[in-house]
């Protein structure tokens, strides 16, 4: 089956891994070579992903001579993320309070009254606040993807999953070998019978 491509946020998190793991300074051409090979990020999307991280303050950049250099260290990224989260959470709390106040005003306006222009305006503002609340939640989740702790957790999870997959690959190869010895089956016949792909192998 065809592999599912990485999402935008997954690409951002993997690119942050490059900086966090190496603690080095790169030019764009360096990242365009490293990202596809080590992190599975297509070279065509590297520039866009990197610019989004620069725009969000996750990656620093500076022009020296005729070249642009990029870097990001875990400590700075963590502080920047915390500041952004605090700002977003403050906006979220303010929106939630305003939404609650508007909800109370709407409920109050229903008592003994027909629909009014004021109530319609309040409903419109409430809908806008609900939308803003969802946008802020999405923004908070996006910054969580670039948290060094979350990146490390993702790496460990991927490592465990890879080891488990390779253990099952061991088991399948062992069973195929046993079936060939025991019954004299050809390997192609075993693969066809059990739906094993021709390119079945260990995960690198």
Buried (B, 14 or more C-beta within 10 A) or exposed (E): EEEEEBEEBBBBBBBBBBBBBEEEBBEBEBBBEBBBEEBEBEEEBBEEBBBBBBEBBBBBBEEEEEEBBBBBBBEBBBEBBEEBBEEBEEBBEEBEEBBEEBEEBBEEBEEEEEEEEEBEEBBEBBEEBEEBBEBBEEBBEBBBBBBBEBBBEBBEEEEEEEEEEBEEBEEBBEEBEEBBEEEEBEEEEBBEEEEBEEEEEEEE
